[in-house]
Amino acid sequence: MISPFVKVQQEDFDLQAEIDRLTQGRLDVGAVVTFSGLCRDDGGTLGALELEHYPGMAEAEITRIANLAIERFGLLGLTAIHRYGKIVPGENIVLVIAAAPHRQAAFDGANFVMDFLKTSAPFWKKEHAKDGTTGDWISAKRKDDSARAKWDGKK
C-alpha cells in the first residue's frame, strides 16, 4: 500500500521540491495535480490569517483522508502539507499533490482531499485585520459542506 506524505508545519514549503520528492525516479506516474492554497488579502483589509490545529489529531485526520483518496482513485502518491501560525497575504497555507497513472484520477484525488480538508481536518482560523483588530474564529462555510457532499456515494 502506498503511504501518503502528510505534514503539519509552521514553516513554508517549496512546491517544486515537494513535486520532485513525490515523483523522482517514478516512471509509472503519468499525471501530477497540485493545489496550493494561498492567504488572500480580502480586499486589502486582512493583515494575517491565524491558523491553529490540534497536534497529532490534525495529522491523523489528514492521513486518514489521504489514504481514502489513494484507495478510491488509485493514486500512486499523495502529499498533503498544511501550515499553522500567522500567515500573511500571499503566503502558502496548504499544498496537495496527487500523482496517478492518468490525469482524471489525479484531479479527482486532489479535489477529494481538499474538499475533506476544508470540512474534516481540525484547524481553526482567525482573521487579523490590517488596522490591528482581531476577528472571531471563522466557522465552516456551507459551500465547503456542499463540496464535500458531492463525494458521497460517488466512485
BAKOLPA-78193 format. One line per field, with one value per residue: residue number from 0; residue in three letters; x, y, z of N, C-alpha, C in turn. Coordinates in steps of 0.2 Angstrom, whole numbers, plus 5000, padded with zeros to 4 digits. Layout:
N
num <- c(NUM / ...)
residuo <- c(ala / ...)
neast <- c(X / ...)
nnorth <- c(Y / ...)
nup <- c(Z / ...)
caeast <- c(X / ...)
canorth <- c(Y / ...)
caup <- c(Z / ...)
ceast <- c(X / ...)
cnorth <- c(Y / ...)
cup <- c(Z / ...)
***
This chain:
155
num <- c(0 / 1 / 2 / 3 / 4 / 5 / 6 / 7 / 8 / 9 / 10 / 11 / 12 / 13 / 14 / 15 / 16 / 17 / 18 / 19 / 20 / 21 / 22 / 23 / 24 / 25 / 26 / 27 / 28 / 29 / 30 / 31 / 32 / 33 / 34 / 35 / 36 / 37 / 38 / 39 / 40 / 41 / 42 / 43 / 44 / 45 / 46 / 47 / 48 / 49 / 50 / 51 / 52 / 53 / 54 / 55 / 56 / 57 / 58 / 59 / 60 / 61 / 62 / 63 / 64 / 65 / 66 / 67 / 68 / 69 / 70 / 71 / 72 / 73 / 74 / 75 / 76 / 77 / 78 / 79 / 80 / 81 / 82 / 83 / 84 / 85 / 86 / 87 / 88 / 89 / 90 / 91 / 92 / 93 / 94 / 95 / 96 / 97 / 98 / 99 / 100 / 101 / 102 / 103 / 104 / 105 / 106 / 107 / 108 / 109 / 110 / 111 / 112 / 113 / 114 / 115 / 116 / 117 / 118 / 119 / 120 / 121 / 122 / 123 / 124 / 125 / 126 / 127 / 128 / 129 / 130 / 131 / 132 / 133 / 134 / 135 / 136 / 137 / 138 / 139 / 140 / 141 / 142 / 143 / 144 / 145 / 146 / 147 / 148 / 149 / 150 / 151 / 152 / 153 / 154)
residuo <- c(met / ile / ser / pro / phe / val / lys / val / gln / gln / glu / asp / phe / asp / leu / gln / ala / glu / ile / asp / arg / leu / thr / gln / gly / arg / leu / asp / val / gly / ala / val / val / thr / phe / ser / gly / leu / cys / arg / asp / asp / gly / gly / thr / leu / gly / ala / leu / glu / leu / glu / his / tyr / pro / gly / met / ala / glu / ala / glu / ile / thr / arg / ile / ala / asn / leu / ala / ile / glu / arg / phe / gly / leu / leu / gly / leu / thr / ala / ile / his / arg / tyr / gly / lys / ile / val / pro / gly / glu / asn / ile / val / leu / val / ile / ala / ala / ala / pro / his / arg / gln / ala / ala / phe / asp / gly / ala / asn / phe / val / met / asp / phe / leu / lys / thr / ser / ala / pro / phe / trp / lys / lys / glu / his / ala / lys / asp / gly / thr / thr / gly / asp / trp / ile / ser / ala / lys / arg / lys / asp / asp / ser / ala / arg / ala / lys / trp / asp / gly / lys / lys)
neast <- c(5004 / 5002 / 5009 / 5004 / 5012 / 5011 / 5011 / 5010 / 5015 / 5024 / 5033 / 5036 / 5033 / 5041 / 5035 / 5040 / 5050 / 5043 / 5035 / 5045 / 5051 / 5040 / 5039 / 5051 / 5061 / 5051 / 5043 / 5031 / 5021 / 5009 / 5003 / 5002 / 4994 / 4993 / 4988 / 4989 / 4985 / 4983 / 4985 / 4974 / 4971 / 4959 / 4952 / 4961 / 4960 / 4964 / 4977 / 4983 / 4981 / 4977 / 4981 / 4976 / 4979 / 4975 / 4987 / 4994 / 4981 / 4977 / 4986 / 4983 / 4970 / 4971 / 4980 / 4971 / 4961 / 4969 / 4973 / 4961 / 4959 / 4969 / 4966 / 4953 / 4955 / 4965 / 4978 / 4996 / 5004 / 5003 / 5004 / 5001 / 5002 / 5000 / 5000 / 5002 / 4999 / 5003 / 4999 / 5003 / 4995 / 4997 / 5006 / 5009 / 4997 / 4991 / 4996 / 4992 / 4997 / 4994 / 4998 / 4996 / 4992 / 4985 / 4977 / 4963 / 4961 / 4971 / 4967 / 4954 / 4958 / 4965 / 4956 / 4946 / 4954 / 4956 / 4942 / 4938 / 4948 / 4944 / 4933 / 4934 / 4947 / 4955 / 4957 / 4958 / 4953 / 4957 / 4954 / 4965 / 4965 / 4971 / 4971 / 4974 / 4964 / 4956 / 4947 / 4933 / 4934 / 4934 / 4919 / 4915 / 4910 / 4895 / 4896 / 4908 / 4904 / 4894 / 4903 / 4910 / 4900 / 4897 / 4905 / 4900 / 4895 / 4899 / 4910)
nnorth <- c(4994 / 5011 / 5025 / 5040 / 5056 / 5067 / 5082 / 5094 / 5110 / 5124 / 5132 / 5138 / 5129 / 5122 / 5121 / 5115 / 5107 / 5098 / 5092 / 5086 / 5077 / 5068 / 5062 / 5059 / 5048 / 5040 / 5031 / 5027 / 5036 / 5046 / 5058 / 5073 / 5082 / 5098 / 5107 / 5123 / 5132 / 5149 / 5163 / 5176 / 5193 / 5198 / 5209 / 5219 / 5222 / 5212 / 5208 / 5197 / 5179 / 5168 / 5152 / 5138 / 5122 / 5105 / 5097 / 5081 / 5075 / 5082 / 5078 / 5065 / 5064 / 5070 / 5061 / 5050 / 5055 / 5056 / 5043 / 5037 / 5044 / 5039 / 5025 / 5026 / 5032 / 5026 / 5032 / 5035 / 5041 / 5054 / 5070 / 5080 / 5095 / 5106 / 5122 / 5131 / 5144 / 5162 / 5168 / 5178 / 5188 / 5182 / 5172 / 5154 / 5142 / 5129 / 5113 / 5101 / 5087 / 5076 / 5061 / 5050 / 5037 / 5042 / 5058 / 5061 / 5054 / 5059 / 5073 / 5071 / 5065 / 5075 / 5085 / 5079 / 5077 / 5090 / 5095 / 5087 / 5091 / 5104 / 5103 / 5092 / 5092 / 5096 / 5111 / 5128 / 5145 / 5162 / 5179 / 5193 / 5209 / 5223 / 5235 / 5231 / 5226 / 5211 / 5197 / 5186 / 5168 / 5159 / 5151 / 5135 / 5135 / 5134 / 5131 / 5123 / 5112 / 5107 / 5105 / 5094 / 5085 / 5080 / 5070 / 5059 / 5043 / 5043 / 5036)
nup <- c(5000 / 4996 / 5005 / 5011 / 5011 / 5024 / 5032 / 5045 / 5048 / 5053 / 5046 / 5029 / 5013 / 4999 / 4983 / 4971 / 4976 / 4983 / 4973 / 4966 / 4976 / 4977 / 4964 / 4959 / 4950 / 4947 / 4935 / 4933 / 4935 / 4927 / 4928 / 4937 / 4949 / 4957 / 4971 / 4978 / 4991 / 4995 / 5006 / 5005 / 5003 / 5006 / 5000 / 5003 / 5017 / 5026 / 5037 / 5042 / 5043 / 5056 / 5060 / 5069 / 5076 / 5081 / 5088 / 5082 / 5081 / 5070 / 5060 / 5060 / 5055 / 5042 / 5037 / 5037 / 5028 / 5016 / 5014 / 5011 / 4998 / 4991 / 4990 / 4984 / 4972 / 4965 / 4967 / 4965 / 4973 / 4986 / 4993 / 5007 / 5014 / 5027 / 5034 / 5050 / 5062 / 5061 / 5046 / 5032 / 5019 / 5003 / 5006 / 5007 / 5012 / 5011 / 5004 / 4991 / 4983 / 4970 / 4963 / 4949 / 4937 / 4927 / 4921 / 4926 / 4938 / 4946 / 4946 / 4953 / 4965 / 4971 / 4972 / 4980 / 4992 / 4996 / 4998 / 5009 / 5018 / 5021 / 5028 / 5037 / 5044 / 5059 / 5061 / 5065 / 5061 / 5062 / 5058 / 5056 / 5056 / 5045 / 5052 / 5065 / 5072 / 5079 / 5072 / 5075 / 5078 / 5063 / 5056 / 5048 / 5031 / 5022 / 5008 / 5008 / 5014 / 5005 / 4994 / 4999 / 5001 / 4988 / 4985 / 4992 / 4990 / 4977 / 4965)
caeast <- c(5000 / 5006 / 5008 / 5004 / 5016 / 5007 / 5014 / 5008 / 5021 / 5023 / 5037 / 5033 / 5035 / 5043 / 5031 / 5044 / 5054 / 5038 / 5034 / 5051 / 5051 / 5035 / 5039 / 5058 / 5063 / 5044 / 5041 / 5024 / 5017 / 5008 / 4999 / 5003 / 4990 / 4995 / 4984 / 4992 / 4981 / 4987 / 4982 / 4972 / 4971 / 4952 / 4951 / 4966 / 4959 / 4967 / 4984 / 4986 / 4976 / 4980 / 4978 / 4978 / 4977 / 4975 / 4993 / 4993 / 4974 / 4976 / 4990 / 4980 / 4964 / 4974 / 4982 / 4965 / 4958 / 4974 / 4973 / 4955 / 4960 / 4974 / 4962 / 4947 / 4956 / 4971 / 4984 / 5002 / 5007 / 5000 / 5007 / 4997 / 5005 / 4996 / 5003 / 4998 / 5003 / 5001 / 5001 / 5001 / 4993 / 5002 / 5010 / 5006 / 4993 / 4991 / 4998 / 4990 / 4999 / 4991 / 5001 / 4992 / 4994 / 4981 / 4975 / 4957 / 4962 / 4975 / 4962 / 4949 / 4961 / 4967 / 4949 / 4943 / 4957 / 4954 / 4935 / 4938 / 4952 / 4940 / 4927 / 4936 / 4953 / 4954 / 4960 / 4953 / 4955 / 4955 / 4957 / 4968 / 4964 / 4977 / 4970 / 4975 / 4958 / 4956 / 4941 / 4932 / 4936 / 4929 / 4916 / 4915 / 4906 / 4890 / 4898 / 4913 / 4900 / 4891 / 4908 / 4912 / 4894 / 4897 / 4909 / 4896 / 4892 / 4902 / 4916)
canorth <- c(5000 / 5017 / 5029 / 5047 / 5061 / 5071 / 5086 / 5100 / 5113 / 5132 / 5135 / 5137 / 5124 / 5123 / 5117 / 5111 / 5102 / 5093 / 5088 / 5082 / 5072 / 5063 / 5059 / 5057 / 5041 / 5036 / 5031 / 5025 / 5042 / 5049 / 5064 / 5076 / 5088 / 5101 / 5113 / 5127 / 5137 / 5155 / 5168 / 5182 / 5199 / 5200 / 5216 / 5224 / 5223 / 5207 / 5208 / 5190 / 5174 / 5164 / 5145 / 5134 / 5115 / 5100 / 5092 / 5074 / 5074 / 5085 / 5074 / 5058 / 5065 / 5072 / 5055 / 5046 / 5057 / 5055 / 5036 / 5036 / 5046 / 5034 / 5019 / 5027 / 5035 / 5023 / 5036 / 5032 / 5045 / 5059 / 5074 / 5085 / 5099 / 5111 / 5126 / 5134 / 5150 / 5168 / 5168 / 5184 / 5188 / 5180 / 5166 / 5147 / 5139 / 5122 / 5110 / 5094 / 5085 / 5069 / 5058 / 5045 / 5035 / 5046 / 5064 / 5061 / 5051 / 5064 / 5079 / 5069 / 5064 / 5082 / 5088 / 5075 / 5079 / 5097 / 5095 / 5084 / 5095 / 5110 / 5101 / 5087 / 5092 / 5100 / 5118 / 5134 / 5151 / 5168 / 5184 / 5198 / 5215 / 5227 / 5240 / 5229 / 5222 / 5204 / 5195 / 5180 / 5162 / 5158 / 5145 / 5132 / 5138 / 5129 / 5129 / 5118 / 5106 / 5105 / 5102 / 5088 / 5080 / 5078 / 5063 / 5053 / 5038 / 5043 / 5032)
caup <- c(5000 / 4996 / 5011 / 5009 / 5015 / 5027 / 5037 / 5048 / 5050 / 5054 / 5041 / 5022 / 5009 / 4992 / 4979 / 4966 / 4979 / 4985 / 4967 / 4965 / 4981 / 4976 / 4958 / 4957 / 4948 / 4946 / 4928 / 4932 / 4936 / 4921 / 4929 / 4944 / 4950 / 4963 / 4973 / 4983 / 4994 / 4997 / 5010 / 5001 / 5007 / 5007 / 4998 / 5006 / 5024 / 5030 / 5039 / 5043 / 5045 / 5061 / 5060 / 5075 / 5075 / 5086 / 5086 / 5082 / 5078 / 5063 / 5056 / 5059 / 5051 / 5036 / 5034 / 5035 / 5021 / 5011 / 5012 / 5007 / 4991 / 4987 / 4988 / 4980 / 4965 / 4963 / 4967 / 4965 / 4978 / 4988 / 4998 / 5010 / 5019 / 5030 / 5039 / 5055 / 5064 / 5057 / 5038 / 5029 / 5012 / 4998 / 5008 / 5006 / 5018 / 5011 / 4997 / 4990 / 4977 / 4969 / 4957 / 4947 / 4931 / 4922 / 4924 / 4930 / 4945 / 4950 / 4948 / 4957 / 4971 / 4974 / 4974 / 4986 / 4998 / 4998 / 5000 / 5015 / 5022 / 5022 / 5032 / 5042 / 5047 / 5065 / 5060 / 5066 / 5058 / 5064 / 5054 / 5060 / 5051 / 5044 / 5057 / 5071 / 5076 / 5078 / 5072 / 5078 / 5074 / 5057 / 5055 / 5041 / 5026 / 5019 / 5002 / 5009 / 5016 / 4999 / 4990 / 5002 / 5000 / 4981 / 4985 / 4995 / 4985 / 4970 / 4964)
ceast <- c(5004 / 5004 / 5009 / 5010 / 5012 / 5011 / 5010 / 5013 / 5019 / 5027 / 5034 / 5036 / 5037 / 5040 / 5035 / 5048 / 5049 / 5036 / 5039 / 5052 / 5046 / 5036 / 5046 / 5059 / 5056 / 5042 / 5034 / 5019 / 5016 / 5004 / 5001 / 4999 / 4992 / 4989 / 4988 / 4987 / 4985 / 4982 / 4980 / 4971 / 4964 / 4950 / 4955 / 4965 / 4962 / 4975 / 4987 / 4980 / 4980 / 4976 / 4981 / 4976 / 4977 / 4981 / 4991 / 4986 / 4974 / 4980 / 4986 / 4974 / 4966 / 4976 / 4976 / 4962 / 4963 / 4974 / 4966 / 4955 / 4964 / 4970 / 4957 / 4949 / 4962 / 4977 / 4990 / 5006 / 5003 / 5004 / 5002 / 5001 / 5001 / 5000 / 4999 / 5002 / 5000 / 5003 / 4998 / 4999 / 4999 / 5006 / 5006 / 5002 / 4993 / 4993 / 4995 / 4993 / 4997 / 4995 / 4997 / 4994 / 4991 / 4978 / 4969 / 4958 / 4966 / 4971 / 4957 / 4952 / 4963 / 4961 / 4946 / 4947 / 4956 / 4947 / 4935 / 4942 / 4948 / 4935 / 4929 / 4942 / 4952 / 4959 / 4955 / 4957 / 4953 / 4958 / 4960 / 4968 / 4970 / 4977 / 4972 / 4970 / 4959 / 4949 / 4939 / 4935 / 4931 / 4926 / 4916 / 4909 / 4901 / 4893 / 4904 / 4909 / 4897 / 4897 / 4910 / 4906 / 4894 / 4901 / 4905 / 4893 / 4894 / 4909 / 4921)
cnorth <- c(5006 / 5022 / 5036 / 5051 / 5066 / 5075 / 5092 / 5104 / 5121 / 5135 / 5134 / 5131 / 5126 / 5118 / 5113 / 5106 / 5096 / 5089 / 5083 / 5076 / 5066 / 5059 / 5057 / 5050 / 5037 / 5037 / 5029 / 5030 / 5045 / 5056 / 5066 / 5082 / 5091 / 5106 / 5116 / 5132 / 5143 / 5159 / 5174 / 5187 / 5202 / 5207 / 5221 / 5225 / 5218 / 5208 / 5201 / 5185 / 5169 / 5157 / 5141 / 5127 / 5111 / 5096 / 5085 / 5072 / 5076 / 5081 / 5067 / 5059 / 5067 / 5065 / 5050 / 5048 / 5055 / 5047 / 5034 / 5038 / 5041 / 5028 / 5020 / 5029 / 5031 / 5027 / 5032 / 5036 / 5051 / 5063 / 5079 / 5088 / 5105 / 5115 / 5128 / 5140 / 5156 / 5168 / 5174 / 5183 / 5186 / 5174 / 5160 / 5145 / 5131 / 5119 / 5103 / 5093 / 5077 / 5067 / 5051 / 5043 / 5039 / 5053 / 5064 / 5059 / 5056 / 5070 / 5077 / 5068 / 5070 / 5085 / 5085 / 5077 / 5086 / 5098 / 5093 / 5088 / 5101 / 5109 / 5096 / 5088 / 5097 / 5106 / 5123 / 5140 / 5157 / 5174 / 5190 / 5204 / 5219 / 5233 / 5238 / 5225 / 5215 / 5201 / 5188 / 5174 / 5161 / 5151 / 5142 / 5135 / 5132 / 5127 / 5123 / 5112 / 5103 / 5102 / 5095 / 5083 / 5077 / 5071 / 5057 / 5049 / 5038 / 5040 / 5036)
cup <- c(5000 / 5002 / 5009 / 5013 / 5017 / 5032 / 5039 / 5051 / 5050 / 5048 / 5034 / 5019 / 5002 / 4987 / 4974 / 4970 / 4982 / 4979 / 4966 / 4970 / 4980 / 4969 / 4956 / 4956 / 4947 / 4939 / 4927 / 4933 / 4929 / 4922 / 4937 / 4944 / 4957 / 4964 / 4978 / 4985 / 4997 / 5002 / 5006 / 5006 / 5009 / 5006 / 5001 / 5014 / 5028 / 5031 / 5040 / 5045 / 5050 / 5061 / 5066 / 5073 / 5081 / 5085 / 5087 / 5079 / 5071 / 5058 / 5055 / 5055 / 5044 / 5033 / 5032 / 5029 / 5015 / 5009 / 5009 / 5000 / 4988 / 4985 / 4983 / 4973 / 4962 / 4962 / 4968 / 4971 / 4980 / 4994 / 5000 / 5015 / 5021 / 5035 / 5044 / 5057 / 5060 / 5050 / 5035 / 5022 / 5007 / 5000 / 5007 / 5013 / 5017 / 5004 / 4997 / 4983 / 4976 / 4963 / 4956 / 4940 / 4925 / 4925 / 4928 / 4937 / 4949 / 4951 / 4953 / 4964 / 4975 / 4976 / 4980 / 4992 / 5001 / 5001 / 5007 / 5020 / 5025 / 5028 / 5038 / 5047 / 5053 / 5065 / 5062 / 5064 / 5061 / 5060 / 5059 / 5054 / 5051 / 5050 / 5064 / 5075 / 5074 / 5077 / 5076 / 5074 / 5069 / 5057 / 5048 / 5037 / 5023 / 5012 / 5002 / 5011 / 5009 / 4994 / 4992 / 5000 / 4993 / 4981 / 4988 / 4990 / 4978 / 4970 / 4959)
***
